[in-house]
Amino acid sequence: MKKKGLITTGYHIPYNPDLKDRARELRKKMTEAEKKLWYGFLRNFPHTILRQKPLDHFIADFYCAKLKLVIEVDGDSHSGIDAKDYDARRTAILEAHGLNVIRFTNHEVFNNFDQVCETLSALVEEGAG
């Protein structure tokens, strides 16, 4: 069933198929922080993690369906007031689909990598909430 550009099946999070090509591009051009998190930890995560996953009208940096978890890695472009407002609206929409959204800054990934990994590991133990 198609609604406002979203494909909805009742079994999965709705997504905009127009974002598939952009998601493929982003997978090929991950940021350095995303690469560090992916290759240093998430690629061997206990549950399947998808990179650059279209969800609703957005592309999540990382998505774990089993845990209903969206992991975002925010660079400097997320620090402005408009960006923070956009991120808050985006998070609210994703949470309305029953997802948990966790955000890390590039700084955290590069300078507190062990803590980022511990935080994500704890979510596995808790079942992501």
TAHU-V180570 format. One record per backbone hydrogen bond with DSSP energy under -1.0 kcal/mol. NH is the residue of the N-H (numbers start at 0). CO is the residue of the C=O. If there is no record, write none. Layout:
nh:co
NH:CO
NH:CO
This chain:
nh:co
2:5
5:2
6:14
7:0
14:6
15:55
18:15
19:16
22:18
23:19
24:20
25:21
26:22
27:23
28:24
34:30
35:31
36:32
37:33
38:34
39:35
40:36
41:36
42:37
43:40
44:41
49:62
51:60
52:59
54:57
55:13
57:54
59:52
61:70
62:49
63:68
68:63
69:99
70:61
71:101
73:103
77:74
78:75
83:79
84:80
85:81
86:82
87:83
88:84
89:85
90:86
91:87
92:88
93:89
94:90
95:91
97:94
98:93
99:67
101:69
103:71
105:73
108:104
109:105
110:106
111:107
115:111
116:112
117:113
118:114
119:115
120:116
121:117
122:118
123:119
124:120
125:121
127:122
